Each structure stands twice: as C-alpha cells, then as structure tokens.
Amino acid sequence: MPVLRASAVLQIALLLSAVPAQYFISRWSGSSAAQRYHATTRLLRIWREWRKSYMNVTAWSDWTTQQMSKAMSLVGLGQEDQAGQGPPPVETMLFDNDLGFFGASKTARSPRPPYVFLRVGEVVLETKGHMVGVVVSWDPELRAPPEWVDRMYSGSDDTRAEKTPHYKVIFGGPGPSSVIVAYLPQTQLERITGMRPDIPTLENYFTHFNGKRFVMQPWLRELFPEDEEDDEGEDF
C-alpha cells in the first residue's frame, strides 16, 4: 500500500475543496464574471482582516496590554513607555520606600483617627475598576511625592484629596504570582465582609483569614496596634 506524505495529502485536500469553494462563491457572488471578481476580492479582504485581528499573536498581546493599562491606571499604577528601563522610580516606591510615602512610614498609627474608616487586613472593593483587594497600610492623609499627586489629582473636583485618608491596597495581578499595589483615597474604597480573595504575597502581611478579615503579622500589628480591635457598629 503506497504511503501518502503530508504534502500529497494537502494537495488532495485542496483539490477536493476547490469545487465546493467555487460553488459557494458562484452562489454567493452572482452570475457574471465581474460580480464574481468583486465578491472574491471582498472575501480575500475579509480573510486578511480576520487573520490580522484574531489569528495574530501580536494583536492579542497589544489588546491585553491595553486592558491591563486601563485597569492599572484606575488604581494609580499606570504604565509608562520606558522599554528596558523597568518601572518608573515613583511607581516603584508604591511597593516600598524609606521616605514614608504610600503608607510606608514605620511610625505606629496610634492613636487611630476616628475618620479612618478602614482597617489593615480588611477586604475592599475599588469602586472605579471593581477590583477586590486587601488593605495592608494606611495614612491619615495623603503622603506621596508631588509629581505623583499632580498626575493623579490634577483637574480633580475633589480639592480635599490631600486631607483624605489613603490606603495601600494589594490586588491580584494578571498572572498567578503577580500583584498590583495601589495607593487609594478612602472615597474610592468599600469594605467587603465574608470574602477571602486569593492574592499572592498576603502571607507576608497576615497569618490567616478569620472569616471577616486577615489577621496581621506581629510586625504589622506594631504599626497598626488599634486596627484589630473590635469595630462592631462601624459601617462604611
């Protein structure tokens, strides 16, 4: 029995598909030669556009990057076009810094101001992007570099942003082991109870989830000693 090679199989498949294709084009395009020519040209154009849009890895990658940029801009962690240079210095400071910006101060937050409604370890909803995260730090008022403040609040109607409590919140990132860190005003967050989000690195801040919120590690409890006190009656 002769052995058919892949090239021969492909040629046979093309020959067998030629007649149905011609029949389809003739039925769909019309009877005259001019009509068939224009219809065939239109089919080829549609195929090229479809291939570029849905079968192109680069197109899908660009679309994914655009969606991530939109989501990250909502939480104050926008991307800048600096290929090969890594994250911008200011945005790197969102993760940690020695200047006390973005909730990184090592000073204990005590006494706790009554207008700070959320607590470290609580699960929150970011109201613009509808992302669920966990509070890992807070400042009684905005503490950030001037250039970041200008970028985030320029043209904002909220002139009280500098006096509003701000929270450092960790969200799950696009990958299974990635995170997004944001510094958000109190007005942009809502508390969620009874929900345990699966976010990487939370074990660095918390020991476990008690059914209501995450319980702080000892080092974090020293910075926020009043955040694990009973807060029944608070509603935000």
VOBA-1610 file (N, C-alpha, C; in pm, whole numbers, padded with zeros to 5 digits, always signed):
BEGIN
Met+00085-00119+00000Met+00000+00000+00000Met+00088+00124+00000Pro+00067+00216-00095Pro+00153+00335-00101Pro+00133+00424+00021Val+00241+00491+00062Val+00238+00580+00177Val+00220+00723+00128Leu+00119+00790+00181Leu+00093+00928+00143Leu+00171+01022+00234Arg+00246+01109+00172Arg+00318+01209+00250Arg+00227+01328+00281Ala+00271+01411+00374Ala+00189+01525+00417Ala+00160+01619+00301Ser+00260+01640+00214Ser+00239+01731+00101Ser+00134+01679+00006Ala+00134+01545-00016Ala+00035+01486-00105Ala-00105+01497-00047Val-00117+01475+00084Val-00247+01487+00150Val-00299+01629+00138Leu-00211+01728+00155Leu-00252+01867+00144Leu-00300+01899+00003Gln-00230+01848-00099Gln-00271+01874-00237Gln-00408+01813-00266Ile-00430+01691-00218Ile-00560+01626-00239Ile-00671+01704-00171Ala-00643+01752-00048Ala-00744+01829+00026Ala-00779+01957-00047Leu-00678+02024-00103Leu-00703+02147-00177Leu-00786+02121-00303Leu-00755+02010-00373Leu-00831+01976-00492Leu-00976+01945-00459Leu-00997+01870-00351Leu-01133+01834-00312Leu-01214+01956-00267Ser-01144+02055-00210Ser-01216+02173-00161Ser-01239+02276-00270Ala-01175+02259-00385Ala-01186+02360-00490Ala-01328+02369-00544Val-01389+02253-00572Val-01524+02254-00629Val-01626+02314-00533Pro-01632+02271-00405Pro-01726+02336-00312Pro-01701+02485-00299Ala-01573+02526-00301Ala-01543+02668-00287Ala-01594+02745-00408Gln-01572+02689-00528Gln-01621+02756-00647Gln-01773+02765-00647Tyr-01837+02656-00603Tyr-01984+02657-00597Tyr-02033+02764-00499Phe-01968+02771-00382Phe-02009+02870-00282Phe-01991+03012-00334Ile-01877+03038-00398Ile-01851+03172-00449Ile-01951+03210-00557Ser-01982+03114-00646Ser-02075+03145-00754Ser-02215+03171-00701Arg-02257+03095-00599Arg-02390+03115-00541Arg-02397+03245-00461Trp-02287+03279-00393Trp-02287+03395-00304Trp-02261+03526-00378Ser-02187+03516-00494Ser-02138+03637-00558Ser-02220+03681-00678Gly-02290+03593-00742Gly-02365+03632-00859Gly-02323+03552-00981Ser-02384+03582-01094Ser-02362+03500-01213Ser-02257+03556-01306Ser-02239+03688-01310Ser-02146+03745-01407Ser-02003+03737-01356Ala-01908+03746-01450Ala-01767+03739-01414Ala-01726+03858-01327Ala-01780+03976-01355Ala-01746+04094-01277Ala-01794+04081-01132Gln-01917+04028-01116Gln-01970+04009-00981Gln-01886+03909-00903Arg-01846+03801-00970Arg-01764+03700-00901Arg-01627+03756-00864Tyr-01572+03840-00950Tyr-01441+03900-00921Tyr-01449+03988-00797His-01549+04076-00791His-01562+04165-00676His-01592+04087-00548Ala-01672+03981-00560Ala-01704+03901-00442Ala-01581+03829-00390Thr-01501+03775-00483Thr-01379+03706-00441Thr-01282+03802-00375Thr-01270+03922-00431Thr-01183+04023-00371Thr-01228+04059-00231Arg-01361+04069-00214Arg-01413+04102-00082Arg-01388+03989+00017Leu-01402+03866-00027Leu-01373+03752+00060Leu-01228+03752+00106Leu-01137+03779+00014Leu-00995+03782+00049Leu-00965+03895+00147Arg-01031+04011+00128Arg-01008+04122+00219Arg-01059+04090+00359Ile-01178+04028+00365Ile-01233+03988+00496Ile-01141+03888+00565Trp-01088+03793+00487Trp-00999+03693+00545Trp-00872+03757+00601Arg-00814+03851+00525Arg-00691+03917+00572Arg-00717+03994+00700Glu-00830+04067+00705Glu-00862+04144+00826Glu-00887+04052+00945Trp-00959+03943+00921Trp-00987+03849+01028Trp-00859+03784+01080Arg-00770+03750+00986Arg-00644+03687+01026Arg-00559+03783+01109Lys-00555+03912+01070Lys-00475+04010+01143Lys-00532+04035+01282Ser-00665+04031+01293Ser-00729+04067+01420Ser-00735+03951+01517Tyr-00766+03831+01469Tyr-00797+03720+01559Tyr-00695+03606+01556Met-00609+03605+01455Met-00511+03497+01448Met-00369+03550+01464Asn-00357+03675+01504Asn-00226+03737+01517Asn-00191+03748+01664Val-00082+03684+01704Val-00041+03685+01845Val-00010+03827+01892Thr+00053+03905+01805Thr+00088+04042+01843Thr-00037+04125+01871Ala-00140+04105+01788Ala-00264+04180+01810Ala-00326+04145+01944Trp-00329+04016+01977Trp-00382+03975+02107Trp-00297+04031+02221Ser-00165+04031+02204Ser-00077+04084+02307Ser-00100+04233+02328Asp-00116+04307+02217Asp-00142+04451+02228Asp-00274+04477+02299Trp-00376+04395+02265Trp-00507+04414+02330Trp-00498+04388+02479Thr-00426+04282+02518Thr-00410+04250+02660Thr-00337+04362+02733Thr-00233+04416+02671Thr-00158+04525+02732Thr-00245+04648+02752Gln-00330+04677+02652Gln-00420+04792+02664Gln-00517+04774+02779Gln-00574+04653+02793Gln-00669+04629+02901Gln-00601+04640+03037Met-00479+04587+03049Met-00407+04597+03176Met-00372+04741+03208Ser-00337+04820+03106Ser-00305+04960+03129Ser-00426+05035+03182Lys-00545+05003+03125Lys-00667+05068+03172Lys-00694+05033+03318Ala-00682+04903+03349Ala-00710+04859+03486Ala-00611+04919+03585Met-00483+04922+03547Met-00381+04973+03638Met-00391+05123+03656Ser-00435+05195+03551Ser-00450+05339+03565Ser-00561+05374+03662Leu-00661+05286+03674Leu-00771+05311+03766Leu-00726+05305+03911Val-00622+05228+03938Val-00577+05213+04076Val-00447+05287+04103Gly-00413+05382+04017Gly-00298+05468+04043Gly-00165+05403+04013Leu-00163+05304+03926Leu-00037+05239+03891Leu-00027+05230+03740Gly-00030+05345+03674Gly-00026+05347+03529Gly+00109+05305+03476Gln+00110+05258+03352Gln+00233+05216+03288Gln+00284+05328+03200Glu+00416+05341+03193Glu+00477+05439+03105Glu+00565+05367+03005Asp+00580+05427+02888Asp+00655+05364+02780Asp+00803+05389+02800Gln+00866+05302+02878Gln+01009+05312+02904Gln+01069+05174+02887Ala+01072+05128+02764Ala+01115+04992+02735Ala+01257+04969+02784Gly+01273+04859+02858Gly+01405+04819+02903Gly+01455+04893+03025Gln+01377+04990+03077Gln+01424+05068+03190Gln+01357+05028+03320Gly+01260+04936+03315Gly+01192+04895+03436Gly+01090+04998+03479Pro+01023+04975+03592Pro+00919+05067+03638Pro+00976+05204+03672Pro+00898+05310+03653Pro+00943+05444+03691Pro+00971+05449+03840Pro+01065+05534+03884Pro+01102+05539+04026Pro+00984+05564+04119Val+00895+05659+04084Val+00784+05692+04173Val+00694+05571+04191Glu+00665+05500+04084Glu+00576+05386+04094Glu+00642+05268+04164Thr+00775+05259+04154Thr+00846+05157+04231Thr+00830+05182+04380Met+00819+05309+04418Met+00804+05344+04559Met+00672+05297+04617Leu+00575+05263+04532Leu+00450+05210+04583Leu+00471+05079+04658Phe+00571+05003+04617Phe+00597+04876+04683Phe+00665+04898+04818Asp+00763+04987+04823Asp+00829+05019+04949Asp+00923+05137+04926Asn+00947+05214+05032Asn+01040+05326+05024Asn+01077+05368+05165Asp+01182+05447+05177Asp+01231+05493+05308Asp+01188+05635+05339Leu+01099+05691+05259Leu+01057+05830+05277Leu+00919+05842+05342Gly+00857+05731+05370Gly+00726+05735+05433Gly+00612+05760+05337Phe+00639+05755+05206Phe+00532+05774+05108Phe+00452+05646+05090Phe+00328+05661+05044Phe+00242+05549+05006Phe+00224+05448+05121Gly+00205+05497+05241Gly+00180+05408+05354Gly+00301+05333+05403Ala+00422+05375+05364Ala+00544+05302+05401Ala+00607+05352+05530Ser+00546+05448+05597Ser+00603+05501+05720Ser+00612+05391+05826Lys+00724+05390+05898Lys+00745+05292+06005Lys+00698+05344+06140Thr+00631+05458+06140Thr+00575+05515+06263Thr+00441+05450+06293Ala+00421+05411+06420Ala+00296+05347+06458Ala+00179+05442+06440Arg+00069+05392+06382Arg-00051+05473+06361Arg-00137+05466+06487Ser-00097+05540+06586Ser-00169+05541+06712Ser-00151+05678+06777Pro-00260+05738+06826Pro-00397+05685+06825Pro-00456+05685+06685Arg-00553+05599+06667Arg-00618+05585+06537Arg-00724+05693+06521Pro-00714+05779+06417Pro-00814+05885+06398Pro-00953+05826+06372Pro-01056+05887+06424Pro-01192+05833+06405Pro-01241+05841+06261Tyr-01179+05926+06179Tyr-01224+05941+06040Tyr-01155+05841+05947Val-01067+05757+05999Val-01009+05648+05920Val-01101+05527+05937Phe-01180+05499+05837Phe-01287+05400+05849Phe-01241+05256+05825Leu-01143+05238+05740Leu-01099+05103+05705Leu-00979+05062+05789Arg-00958+04931+05801Arg-00850+04878+05883Arg-00761+04785+05802Val-00637+04773+05848Val-00544+04681+05783Val-00598+04539+05796Gly-00597+04467+05684Gly-00647+04330+05682Gly-00787+04318+05627Glu-00856+04430+05610Glu-00991+04423+05557Glu-00991+04408+05405Val-01089+04335+05356Val-01107+04317+05212Val-01191+04434+05161Val-01148+04493+05051Val-01214+04612+04999Val-01240+04598+04849Leu-01337+04676+04804Leu-01369+04686+04662Leu-01328+04823+04612Glu-01248+04827+04506Glu-01212+04953+04442Glu-01327+04989+04349Thr-01392+05102+04375Thr-01521+05131+04313Thr-01514+05172+04167Lys-01399+05215+04118Lys-01389+05255+03977Lys-01363+05134+03887Gly-01267+05052+03925Gly-01234+04936+03843Gly-01298+04807+03890His-01370+04813+04005His-01438+04697+04063His-01340+04581+04086Met-01224+04616+04140Met-01124+04516+04176Met-01129+04492+04326Val-01105+04368+04366Val-01109+04331+04507Val-00966+04316+04558Gly-00935+04382+04669Gly-00801+04376+04725Gly-00806+04375+04877Val-00687+04386+04937Val-00674+04382+05083Val-00590+04501+05128Val-00636+04569+05232Val-00563+04684+05288Val-00442+04633+05366Val-00324+04688+05335Val-00202+04649+05407Val-00139+04766+05480Ser-00191+04888+05458Ser-00139+05005+05529Ser-00233+05122+05505Trp-00219+05226+05586Trp-00295+05348+05563Trp-00223+05468+05621Asp-00257+05584+05569Asp-00210+05713+05621Asp-00332+05797+05654Pro-00329+05874+05761Pro-00444+05957+05795Pro-00473+06065+05691Glu-00372+06097+05610Glu-00390+06188+05497Glu-00289+06152+05390Leu-00306+06210+05273Leu-00223+06176+05158Leu-00075+06203+05187Arg+00008+06101+05161Arg+00153+06116+05171Arg+00215+06053+05047Ala+00250+06139+04951Ala+00303+06091+04823Ala+00389+06201+04762Pro+00480+06166+04671Pro+00563+06267+04603Pro+00476+06365+04525Pro+00518+06491+04516Pro+00437+06592+04446Pro+00404+06555+04302Glu+00500+06494+04231Glu+00474+06461+04091Glu+00364+06356+04078Trp+00357+06264+04174Trp+00251+06162+04172Trp+00116+06226+04204Val+00116+06318+04300Val-00008+06387+04337Val-00061+06467+04219Asp+00029+06537+04149Asp-00013+06617+04034Asp-00071+06529+03924Arg-00011+06413+03903Arg-00058+06325+03796Arg-00192+06262+03831Met-00212+06227+03958Met-00334+06158+03996Met-00451+06251+04022Tyr-00423+06372+04070Tyr-00532+06460+04113Tyr-00539+06591+04037Ser-00461+06607+03932Ser-00470+06730+03853Ser-00605+06734+03783Gly-00673+06846+03796Gly-00805+06860+03735Gly-00915+06791+03811Ser-00884+06737+03928Ser-00986+06668+04007Ser-01077+06768+04076Asp-01204+06732+04085Asp-01300+06818+04155Asp-01287+06807+04306Asp-01220+06700+04351Asp-01206+06678+04494Asp-01084+06754+04545Thr-01107+06873+04598Thr-00997+06956+04648Thr-00952+06911+04787Arg-01022+06815+04846Arg-00987+06768+04980Arg-00902+06642+04977Ala-00849+06607+04861Ala-00775+06481+04848Ala-00658+06473+04944Glu-00588+06585+04964Glu-00470+06582+05050Glu-00505+06554+05195Lys-00625+06585+05236Lys-00666+06563+05375Lys-00746+06435+05392Thr-00763+06360+05285Thr-00841+06236+05290Thr-00751+06118+05326Pro-00795+06029+05415Pro-00716+05908+05443Pro-00690+05829+05314His-00568+05779+05302His-00529+05699+05187His-00481+05562+05235Tyr-00506+05461+05152Tyr-00478+05323+05189Tyr-00390+05257+05084Lys-00294+05181+05132Lys-00216+05095+05043Lys-00288+04962+05033Val-00324+04925+04910Val-00406+04806+04886Val-00334+04716+04787Ile-00339+04586+04814Ile-00281+04487+04723Ile-00393+04415+04649Phe-00380+04411+04517Phe-00475+04340+04431Phe-00401+04228+04359Gly-00476+04128+04316Gly-00418+04024+04234Gly-00383+04077+04096Gly-00267+04038+04044Gly-00223+04085+03913Gly-00270+03995+03801Pro-00221+04020+03679Pro-00265+03941+03563Pro-00217+03797+03565Gly-00105+03771+03633Gly-00052+03635+03641Gly-00081+03573+03776Pro-00066+03441+03788Pro-00098+03373+03914Pro-00009+03413+04031Ser+00111+03468+04002Ser+00201+03506+04110Ser+00231+03655+04111Ser+00153+03734+04039Ser+00178+03878+04031Ser+00074+03955+04112Val+00112+04075+04154Val+00023+04160+04231Val+00026+04302+04175Ile-00078+04377+04207Ile-00084+04519+04177Ile-00096+04593+04309Val-00009+04690+04331Val-00011+04769+04454Val-00064+04907+04421Ala-00160+04953+04500Ala-00222+05083+04474Ala-00230+05164+04602Tyr-00236+05295+04585Tyr-00250+05389+04697Tyr-00375+05471+04667Leu-00481+05444+04742Leu-00613+05494+04705Leu-00678+05575+04817Pro-00759+05675+04780Pro-00831+05752+04880Pro-00946+05671+04939Gln-00986+05709+05057Gln-01094+05639+05127Gln-01224+05643+05047Thr-01246+05751+04973Thr-01369+05767+04896Thr-01379+05670+04779Gln-01272+05600+04748Gln-01270+05510+04633Gln-01275+05363+04675Leu-01298+05338+04803Leu-01295+05202+04854Leu-01421+05171+04934Glu-01464+05046+04926Glu-01576+04997+05006Glu-01537+04866+05073Arg-01575+04851+05198Arg-01544+04730+05272Arg-01631+04613+05225Ile-01569+04494+05216Ile-01640+04370+05183Ile-01617+04272+05298Thr-01721+04208+05343Thr-01707+04112+05452Thr-01740+03971+05403Gly-01675+03873+05465Gly-01702+03734+05435Gly-01642+03683+05306Met-01551+03758+05246Met-01489+03717+05120Met-01338+03709+05139Arg-01279+03599+05095Arg-01135+03580+05107Arg-01071+03574+04969Pro-01016+03685+04919Pro-00953+03684+04787Pro-00820+03609+04790Asp-00790+03543+04681Asp-00664+03467+04670Asp-00562+03557+04600Ile-00480+03624+04680Ile-00382+03720+04628Ile-00243+03679+04675Pro-00146+03669+04585Pro-00010+03633+04626Pro+00049+03735+04723Thr+00143+03692+04803Thr+00221+03772+04899Thr+00143+03812+05023Leu+00016+03778+05035Leu-00058+03817+05156Leu+00001+03754+05281Glu+00065+03638+05265Glu+00125+03572+05381Glu+00241+03654+05439Asn+00293+03749+05363Asn+00397+03836+05416Asn+00342+03937+05517Tyr+00213+03962+05509Tyr+00149+04062+05595Tyr+00058+04000+05701Phe+00002+03883+05671Phe-00102+03828+05757Phe-00075+03680+05790Thr-00129+03638+05902Thr-00112+03498+05944Thr-00224+03409+05891His-00347+03462+05888His-00460+03383+05840His-00580+03474+05819Phe-00686+03415+05766Phe-00813+03485+05745Phe-00913+03432+05847Asn-00972+03521+05927Asn-01058+03476+06037Asn-01206+03471+06000Gly-01236+03480+05871Gly-01374+03478+05827Gly-01431+03616+05804Lys-01365+03716+05861Lys-01409+03855+05845Lys-01302+03940+05778Arg-01179+03923+05823Arg-01066+03994+05764Arg-00938+03917+05792Phe-00829+03961+05733Phe-00699+03897+05752Phe-00637+03946+05882Val-00572+03854+05953Val-00510+03885+06082Val-00363+03920+06059Met-00320+04032+06115Met-00187+04086+06087Met-00075+04003+06149Gln+00038+04004+06079Gln+00162+03952+06136Gln+00204+04041+06252Pro+00282+03988+06348Pro+00323+04070+06464Pro+00390+04201+06427Trp+00477+04202+06326Trp+00546+04325+06288Trp+00450+04430+06235Leu+00344+04385+06167Leu+00247+04479+06113Leu+00153+04529+06223Arg+00126+04443+06320Arg+00041+04484+06432Arg+00107+04593+06515Glu+00240+04595+06519Glu+00309+04701+06591Glu+00289+04837+06526Leu+00271+04838+06395Leu+00249+04965+06324Leu+00103+05010+06332Phe+00012+04913+06343Phe-00131+04944+06347Phe-00194+04873+06466Pro-00157+04914+06588Pro-00199+04839+06707Pro-00349+04843+06734Glu-00419+04941+06680Glu-00562+04953+06709Glu-00650+04899+06597Asp-00588+04845+06492Asp-00668+04801+06378Asp-00733+04664+06398Glu-00692+04590+06500Glu-00755+04461+06525Glu-00851+04466+06643Glu-00876+04585+06694Glu-00975+04597+06800Glu-01114+04579+06741Asp-01208+04541+06826Asp-01344+04516+06780Asp-01402+04644+06724Asp-01452+04636+06600Asp-01507+04756+06535Asp-01653+04738+06501Glu-01726+04662+06581Glu-01869+04645+06555Glu-01938+04781+06565Gly-02030+04800+06477Gly-02101+04927+06474Gly-02050+05020+06367Glu-01925+04996+06320Glu-01874+05076+06210Glu-01934+05026+06081Asp-01966+05116+05995Asp-02022+05079+05865Asp-01974+05178+05762Phe-01906+05125+05660Phe-01854+05213+05555Phe-01859+05141+05422
//
